[in-house]
Amino acid sequence: MEPTLERRFLEYEKSPTTWDPIKGGKRAWVCFDDSITVGWDVMPSEASISAVIERMMGGNYYPPDAVQFFGRFRDEKRHLKTGERILQRARMLPFVDGLYLYSMAEIFVAESGPRYCKIGYVTTKRHFGRGIWSATLSEENGKLQLKVESTASPGSWQFWVGLPVARFLQLRARRRGIQDIFAMVAKLEAS
């Protein structure tokens, strides 16, 4: 990690989680429960499926214009693993590079197998929101699908003050992640 990211990572790393992947957490009076499943009409090649799994397990689910993950997994050139912390960097304004929001999350699931991958995280006290997020790539009835689920409540005064903007950024990140993975598969299948 570059030094500024490393300093922030070390500062945020010890913050306690604010959500339990089994028991849940404290829901605010405003709480967003989202679930979207999208699929491919035609089963992609094994090479394309492997590329999606590698991308997700490598901490690159989102495109850089939405959210970036940083952590020891990058320095050690390995996949994400359950229990590790990730520093998230999101653009405050989607099309302006340089204005970022930083938060810390903890990976609660990172697993993969043939035509299957699931990654997910819970928030910490150094996150603007409070909740849980996961993305699952799987085969259902002979078709490949991507399911993205999340529960999010405001976890900071900044989230409450900027609630419409925060919600816009959440939904944009979800949409950009799905779009970018489908575009990657389309490009791989066309080549």
Secondary structure, DSSP 8 states (H G I E B T S, - for coil): --HHHHHHHHHHTT--BS-BTTTB----SS-EEEEEEEE-SS---HHHHHHHHHHHHTT-SS-TTTEEEESHHHHTT----TT-EEEEEEESSTT-TT-EEEEEEEEEEEEEETTEEEEEEEEBTTSSEEEEEEEEEEEETTEEEEEEEEEEEE-SHHHHHTHHHHHHHHHHHHHHHHHHHHHHHHHHHH-
